[in-house]
Amino acid sequence: MLGPLDYIIWLSGFFLQAAVVVAILCRGALARYYAVAAFMATSILVNCFQYLCISRYGVDSKEYSYCYYSAESLRTILLFFVIIQLCEQIFAEMHVHRYIRGGASMLLFATALFSYVVIHTHSDHLTKQFVVEFGQNLYFVGVVITYALWVAILHFRETRARLIHLVLALGLYFSGTAATYALRNLFPDMQPFILQWVPPIFGVLLPLAWSYTFWRVPEEARILRYQLEGRAAR
Amino acid sequence: MIAALICVVSIAALVQFFISYSRALLASTRNVELSERVREVAGVASRNIAAEDFGRILQFLFLCPEHNAYQGQVRAVGIYYQLLSVVNRLGGALIPRVAAWTERDRIACSYFAAVVLDRRIAQSLDLFARQASSHS
């Protein structure tokens, strides 16, 4: 049974995701950030679908478990498309779109193949433990790719504030969720007390940070590298 | 073993992303000029903003009626300020570079809070003026 805190987190996430989509449309940034808009729009639909699933089958049902974890996988894959779009913007001047798309497709194919092999091998005992471990690995791949993107931003002295905010918020989301999944894997007893709240909270923080970015950070705003490194201006 | 490794690396990445995100937030207000009004309110009319002013400015911030604007960002900067204060207490006395870095970023946190306070006061005055004109 869901408590008031569950509903608060769920509703906050829902409205913040809607705020991101509205902000992208109002700021005329759809062409540049269509993957972000698509991810948020899908998240809204997923939220509605999960709500229907809970009201029909209950929160402890097997149906809801399948719905929840498959929706999470879908959202994570969509987040990879967001990373691809951010990569394309950072490397736009180097004309390497083809290589980025090719590399990303290879990565997605490799992840899908790895998942298929693992599921095929464990098909006789697919447990919740396996799902947690798989989620942890998927989010960790996200941490590694986002970190690589962050290093590229610093290396190429990228100054676009909006892009920097988007990447850093994504990094916070991936690293926080991957750490939580890993802790869940290490200490399963902690799950009912603390850890079950952490991924939904990060799920609210991501649209919060992105809606701030689209509403308050103009496209032409710039951040210099020394400001990100915390150094004094020369 | 793999889970422990992922946990450690992810937490390290989380801390680094959080520090960079907070600095990106602080950078957005660095070149904003503070009004005389907010300098008087914050008690820094005749001097530069100091790291220790953060708590007092935050209290003024929560007294303003416009609470929702920048709330999440103020909270993030508040957490970053607390983190810097802990680092300063632990390593500041031993390593001068750490002391200089934490002091510089804590001043930037205070400045960020002052800029947000300035905007909230302006919004509140604007709201008050509109209400007054609609009643007259």
Boltz contact constraints between the chains, C-beta under 6 A:
constraints:
  - contact:
      token1: [A, 140]
      token2: [B, 6]
      max_distance: 6.0
  - contact:
      token1: [A, 143]
      token2: [B, 10]
      max_distance: 6.0
  - contact:
      token1: [A, 143]
      token2: [B, 13]
      max_distance: 6.0
  - contact:
      token1: [A, 147]
      token2: [B, 13]
      max_distance: 6.0
  - contact:
      token1: [A, 164]
      token2: [B, 24]
      max_distance: 6.0
  - contact:
      token1: [A, 165]
      token2: [B, 24]
      max_distance: 6.0
  - contact:
      token1: [A, 168]
      token2: [B, 17]
      max_distance: 6.0
  - contact:
      token1: [A, 168]
      token2: [B, 20]
      max_distance: 6.0
  - contact:
      token1: [A, 168]
      token2: [B, 21]
      max_distance: 6.0
  - contact:
      token1: [A, 168]
      token2: [B, 24]
      max_distance: 6.0
  - contact:
      token1: [A, 171]
      token2: [B, 17]
      max_distance: 6.0
  - contact:
      token1: [A, 172]
      token2: [B, 17]
      max_distance: 6.0
  - contact:
      token1: [A, 175]
      token2: [B, 10]
      max_distance: 6.0
  - contact:
      token1: [A, 175]
      token2: [B, 13]
      max_distance: 6.0
  - contact:
      token1: [A, 175]
      token2: [B, 14]
      max_distance: 6.0
  - contact:
      token1: [A, 175]
      token2: [B, 17]
      max_distance: 6.0
  - contact:
      token1: [A, 176]
      token2: [B, 14]
      max_distance: 6.0
  - contact:
      token1: [A, 178]
      token2: [B, 10]
      max_distance: 6.0
  - contact:
      token1: [A, 179]
      token2: [B, 7]
      max_distance: 6.0
  - contact:
      token1: [A, 179]
      token2: [B, 10]
      max_distance: 6.0
  - contact:
      token1: [A, 179]
      token2: [B, 11]
      max_distance: 6.0
  - contact:
      token1: [A, 179]
      token2: [B, 14]
      max_distance: 6.0
  - contact:
      token1: [A, 182]
      token2: [B, 3]
      max_distance: 6.0
  - contact:
      token1: [A, 182]
      token2: [B, 6]
      max_distance: 6.0
  - contact:
      token1: [A, 182]
      token2: [B, 7]
      max_distance: 6.0
  - contact:
      token1: [A, 183]
      token2: [B, 7]
      max_distance: 6.0
  - contact:
      token1: [A, 185]
      token2: [B, 3]
      max_distance: 6.0
  - contact:
      token1: [A, 186]
      token2: [B, 3]
      max_distance: 6.0
  - contact:
      token1: [A, 208]
      token2: [B, 72]
      max_distance: 6.0
  - contact:
      token1: [A, 223]
      token2: [B, 24]
      max_distance: 6.0
  - contact:
      token1: [A, 223]
      token2: [B, 27]
      max_distance: 6.0
  - contact:
      token1: [A, 227]
      token2: [B, 27]
      max_distance: 6.0
  - contact:
      token1: [A, 228]
      token2: [B, 20]
      max_distance: 6.0
  - contact:
      token1: [A, 228]
      token2: [B, 23]
      max_distance: 6.0
  - contact:
      token1: [A, 230]
      token2: [B, 23]
      max_distance: 6.0
  - contact:
      token1: [A, 230]
      token2: [B, 101]
      max_distance: 6.0
  - contact:
      token1: [A, 230]
      token2: [B, 105]
      max_distance: 6.0
